[in-house]
Amino acid sequence: MFEFDQYLGFLAFLTILTIGFWLMIFLITFVIPYWVGGAFIERMKERKEEKKAEREAAL
């Protein structure tokens, strides 16, 4: 059967795998949509300011 060293290595492997899995789920479901949404909102603000500046320059 397994020796104690192999058992600890297996537990370490499972721990790292589980942490990686939940980190990937967290990034995909929260961080990346938040990042993309924030970038989109900032771009819309910039476009709005550009249009406002163009209108003021035309006057």
C-alpha positions as CSV (number, residue, x, y, z in Angstrom):
1,M,0.0,0.0,0.0
2,F,1.1,3.6,0.4
3,E,3.9,4.8,2.6
4,F,3.4,7.9,4.7
5,D,5.5,10.1,2.4
6,Q,3.4,9.1,-0.6
7,Y,0.2,9.8,1.4
8,L,1.5,13.3,2.2
9,G,2.5,13.9,-1.4
10,F,-1.0,12.8,-2.6
11,L,-2.6,15.2,0.0
12,A,-0.4,18.1,-1.1
13,F,-1.3,17.3,-4.8
14,L,-5.0,17.2,-4.0
15,T,-4.8,20.5,-2.0
16,I,-3.0,22.3,-4.8
17,L,-5.4,20.9,-7.4
18,T,-8.4,22.0,-5.3
19,I,-7.0,25.5,-4.7
20,G,-6.3,25.9,-8.4
21,F,-9.8,24.7,-9.4
22,W,-11.5,27.2,-7.0
23,L,-9.2,30.0,-8.1
24,M,-10.0,29.3,-11.7
25,I,-13.8,29.3,-10.9
26,F,-13.4,32.6,-9.0
27,L,-11.5,34.3,-11.8
28,I,-13.9,33.1,-14.5
29,T,-17.1,34.0,-12.6
30,F,-16.1,37.3,-10.8
31,V,-12.8,38.9,-11.6
32,I,-12.8,38.7,-15.4
33,P,-16.4,39.9,-15.9
34,Y,-15.7,42.7,-13.4
35,W,-12.5,43.7,-15.2
36,V,-14.2,43.6,-18.7
37,G,-17.3,45.5,-17.4
38,G,-15.1,48.2,-15.8
39,A,-13.1,48.7,-18.9
40,F,-16.3,49.0,-21.0
41,I,-17.8,51.6,-18.6
42,E,-14.5,53.6,-18.7
43,R,-14.4,53.5,-22.5
44,M,-18.0,54.7,-22.6
45,K,-17.1,57.6,-20.3
46,E,-14.1,58.5,-22.6
47,R,-16.3,58.4,-25.7
48,K,-18.9,60.7,-24.0
49,E,-16.2,63.2,-23.0
50,E,-14.7,63.1,-26.6
51,K,-18.1,63.9,-28.1
52,K,-18.7,66.7,-25.5
53,A,-15.3,68.2,-26.4
54,E,-16.0,68.0,-30.1
55,R,-19.4,69.8,-29.6
56,E,-17.7,72.5,-27.5
57,A,-14.9,73.0,-30.1
58,A,-17.5,73.3,-32.9
59,L,-19.3,76.2,-31.1
